[in-house]
Structure formats: C-alpha cells, structure tokens
C-alpha cells in the first residue's frame, strides 16, 4: 500500500481491538470511511465478514488487493444519499470520521444486537492540530446523545497522549454501544475488554 494515497493506515485502533470480542462469531461488519482498510484487515483476521465504504477509489483498489474477500463500495457519504438502504450489519465501525447527517442512517443499519463503535476527534483538538473545524469535532458528550437509544457499554471523552514523544496527542471521543432495544431487550453481559 502507498501511504500517500490513503488515510487510516497503520495498526487498528486500540479501541476497536479492545471491543472486537463483543462481536458474534462471523459478524458482518461495516467500516465507514474505511480509508486504507486497517480495521477491515483486523476484523477479517478475526473471522468477520467485512464491508468497507469510502469515497477514494485509489484507497479501495489497494484495499481490494490486500483483502480480496472484502466487500467494498465507493460512495460519496457526504454529497449523496445513504448508499446502503435496507442493509443491516452486526457491527458498524467509524474511526477518524465525522459527518453528522449520517448518524440516523448508521443507527438504522445496525442489526438487532449489533455493536456500534465510533472513535474520532473531539472539541479541544483544534488547539492541537487538524482537524480544527467544529464540523469535524465531536462536542462534549455528543456520541452519548447520538447513542441514547442504545446500551452504552463504554465511553471516553478526553485527551489521549501521543504514542510518540515527538507527537502532540489528540482530543478524542469514543463509544461502544449495543442495539439491545431492537433485539427485544437482550439481557447480555458486555465485557469491558
């Protein structure tokens, strides 16, 4: 893969790795704005069926080479209607991406018992680096409000120190929530990792 052509390269998010065990065996997982496919590769390696959506055809072509079993869809998630009407997924993963008008479609695409994992930049990050526009930064507790109809298993909202001492860190918000209500109130225990 060529790093200049894609976003999202590198190891999968520690948040996604931590909560992958919540997914049922062989889950169908949607990665929204999948970029270089780091989460698609991780989830496929864990035995899940994966679908990635991104607007960048170059990134998707490289993902297809690395992960031929993945279902991939090129779509403009911000300037066109939701490209997957009626499709349901056992899990939906969103990292380093925020387009608020998608929230209703994403939650509607979550199957009964489905897991929603979202991790992206939060307010405060504008003082550190990019993104810095409010359109691309979650407000305090925003993911909690978005997931109000789901069972929240884990939530964090704060500053994450850089892994590299030369880095600047980031302000981040992340959530893991389960669609229990659509499944008739699944009474399950959700391990915290």
C-alpha positions in Angstrom: 0.0 0.0 0.0 1.1 3.5 -0.7 0.7 5.8 2.3 0.4 9.0 0.2 -2.8 7.6 -1.4 -4.7 6.7 1.7 -5.8 7.7 5.1 -6.2 5.4 8.0 -3.0 3.3 7.6 -1.3 1.7 10.4 -2.4 -0.5 13.2 -6.0 -0.8 14.0 -7.3 1.4 16.8 -6.7 0.1 20.3 -10.4 0.9 21.0 -11.6 -1.3 18.1 -9.2 -4.1 19.0 -10.4 -3.9 22.7 -14.0 -4.3 21.8 -13.8 -6.7 18.9 -14.5 -9.6 21.2 -18.1 -8.3 21.7 -18.9 -9.2 18.1 -20.6 -12.5 17.4 -18.5 -15.1 15.5 -18.6 -14.4 11.8 -20.3 -11.0 12.2 -20.9 -8.8 9.2 -19.1 -5.6 9.9 -19.3 -2.2 8.0 -16.3 0.1 8.2 -17.4 3.6 7.3 -14.8 5.8 5.6 -12.5 2.8 5.7 -9.6 4.5 4.0 -6.6 2.2 3.9 -8.5 -0.7 5.4 -6.7 -1.1 8.7 -9.9 -2.1 10.5 -11.1 -4.2 7.6 -7.9 -6.2 7.8 -8.1 -6.6 11.6 -11.7 -7.6 11.6 -11.3 -10.1 8.7 -8.3 -11.6 10.6 -10.7 -12.2 13.5 -13.1 -14.2 11.2 -15.6 -11.5 10.4 -17.2 -10.7 7.1 -16.2 -7.1 6.2 -17.6 -4.3 4.1 -15.8 -1.0 3.6 -17.2 2.2 2.2 -15.0 5.1 1.2 -15.1 7.9 -1.5 -11.5 7.3 -2.6 -11.3 4.8 -5.4 -7.5 4.6 -5.1 -7.7 3.6 -1.5 -10.4 1.0 -2.2 -8.4 -0.5 -5.1 -5.4 -1.0 -2.8 -7.7 -2.5 -0.1 -9.1 -4.9 -2.7 -5.6 -6.1 -3.5 -4.7 -6.6 0.2 -8.1 -8.1 1.2 -9.9 -9.6 -1.8 -12.7 -11.1 0.3 -13.8 -7.7 1.5 -17.0 -6.2 0.0 -16.0 -2.6 -1.0 -18.2 0.3 -2.1 -17.1 3.6 -3.5 -19.6 6.2 -2.3 -19.8 9.9 -1.5 -21.2 9.7 2.0 -21.5 13.5 2.3 -22.9 14.5 -1.0 -25.2 11.7 -1.9 -28.0 9.6 -0.3 -27.0 6.7 2.0 -25.7 4.1 -0.4 -26.9 1.0 1.6 -30.6 1.5 2.2 -32.1 -1.6 3.9 -28.8 -3.2 4.7 -28.2 -4.3 8.3 -24.8 -5.0 10.0 -23.8 -6.9 13.1 -21.3 -4.1 13.8 -20.5 -0.7 12.4 -17.1 0.9 12.9 -16.3 4.5 12.4 -12.9 6.0 13.1 -11.4 9.4 12.4 -14.5 10.4 10.5 -17.5 12.6 11.4 -20.4 13.5 9.2 -23.4 14.2 11.5 -26.1 13.8 8.8 -25.1 10.0 8.6 -26.0 9.3 12.3 -29.6 8.3 11.5 -28.6 6.0 8.6 -25.8 4.4 10.6 -28.1 3.6 13.6 -30.8 2.3 11.2 -28.2 0.0 9.6 -27.3 -1.6 13.0 -28.9 -5.1 13.2 -30.7 -6.2 16.4 -27.9 -7.0 18.9 -25.5 -5.0 16.7 -22.4 -3.2 18.1 -21.7 0.4 17.2 -18.0 1.5 17.6 -17.2 5.2 16.9 -13.9 7.0 17.7 -13.0 10.4 16.3 -11.6 13.8 17.1 -13.4 15.9 19.8 -13.6 19.5 20.8 -10.3 20.7 22.1 -8.4 19.2 19.3 -8.5 22.5 17.4 -5.8 23.7 19.9 -3.5 20.8 19.0 -3.8 20.4 15.2 -6.1 19.2 12.5 -9.0 18.7 12.1 -9.8 22.1 13.7 -13.2 23.0 12.2 -16.1 22.4 14.6 -17.9 20.5 11.8 -15.3 17.7 12.3 -15.0 17.7 16.1 -17.4 16.0 18.4 -18.9 18.2 21.1 -18.8 17.2 24.7 -21.0 14.1 25.2 -22.2 14.1 21.6 -21.8 10.4 21.0 -23.7 9.7 24.2 -26.6 11.7 22.8 -26.4 10.0 19.4 -26.5 6.6 21.0 -29.2 7.5 23.6 -31.4 4.6 22.3 -28.7 2.1 22.6 -27.0 0.4 25.5 -23.7 2.2 26.1 -21.0 -0.3 27.1 -18.1 2.1 27.1 -17.5 5.8 26.5 -14.5 8.1 26.7 -14.1 11.8 26.0 -10.7 13.4 26.7 -7.1 13.9 25.8 -5.0 11.0 24.5 -1.3 11.4 25.0 0.9 10.7 21.9 2.4 7.3 21.4 5.5 9.0 20.0 7.1 11.5 22.4 7.5 13.9 19.5 3.8 13.8 18.8 1.1 16.2 20.0 -1.6 13.8 21.1 -5.2 14.3 20.3 -8.6 15.1 21.9 -10.8 12.1 21.2 -14.3 10.8 21.9 -15.2 7.2 21.5 -18.2 4.9 22.2 -19.2 1.3 22.1 -23.0 0.8 22.1 -25.3 -2.2 21.6 -28.6 -2.2 19.8 -30.4 -4.1 22.5 -33.8 -2.5 22.2 -34.3 -3.7 18.6 -33.4 -7.2 19.7 -36.2 -7.2 22.3 -34.1 -6.2 25.2 -31.2 -8.7 25.0 -30.1 -9.4 28.5 -26.4 -10.0 28.0 -23.3 -9.2 29.8 -21.0 -7.0 27.8 -17.3 -7.5 28.9 -15.3 -4.3 29.1 -12.3 -5.8 27.5 
